[in-house]
């Protein structure tokens, strides 16, 4: 079972924590992570792009000249795709790009990404974010203490804590390359996009319960009687 150091906001070690081997000790599965990222991005697409067909553009429907005898090419309508200002042929139309990915695959991808962040040394466990004030200046000071930002560069950082911590959300929302979420809102795209991961001790315990495959099996067995 992997263990990790627990730090406070002053960047001092305050103890150790045992991590679930099933959640934070999983092997890297690139194909599974790739499938989860594609699913996340597809579900985020609005699908509202559209072009006007000949039935949508404005213009008279009358025949401009007679079919034969003029020496010109035959024409039916100004709205023909052959004319400037006419309709578009086979252009994009509104559609739903989303599709479902099995829950076990999504959670498996999260376990693989979390385990890889731990192996890289980019996962930092914080004892508690409760002492962070509502001022952005205080939050930036904490980030500098943890070595995540300076005057020249800010590391892309994902913070996982309870969303009930209003001060943390308020102080971090104006800091570039920083995002605050909770264990229930954690997704594969944010895990890959952000280089460093700050997780509170309470969020680690929630992730152990949410992503443990053994618990999923127990719930399925209980549901099936």
Number of C-alpha atoms within 10 A of each C-alpha: 9 14 13 15 16 20 20 18 19 13 15 13 14 11 11 13 15 13 17 19 15 19 25 27 18 18 14 16 14 12 10 17 23 14 14 23 19 15 19 19 12 16 15 11 12 12 15 10 10 11 15 16 17 18 12 12 16 13 14 10 11 10 12 12 14 11 13 9 8 9 7 10 8 14 15 13 18 21 21 20 14 13 11 9 14 20 21 18 13 9 11 13 12 11 12 11 13 15 10 10 13 9 9 12 14 21 21 24 25 26 27 22 25 23 22 19 18 18 12 10 12 16 20 20 24 26 20 17 19 14 12 20 17 16 13 19 13 16 21 17 17 18 19 16 15 16 12 16 17 13 6 5 8 16 16 17 23 23 26 25 26 21 15 9 17 13 18 24 22 16 18 22 13 11 14 11 15 16 17 20 17 19 21 14 10 16 18 22 18 17 17 17 12 17 15 22 21 17 25 24 19 16 21 22 15 17 21 19 15 15 20 19 17 11 13 14 11 11 12 11 10 9 8 7 6
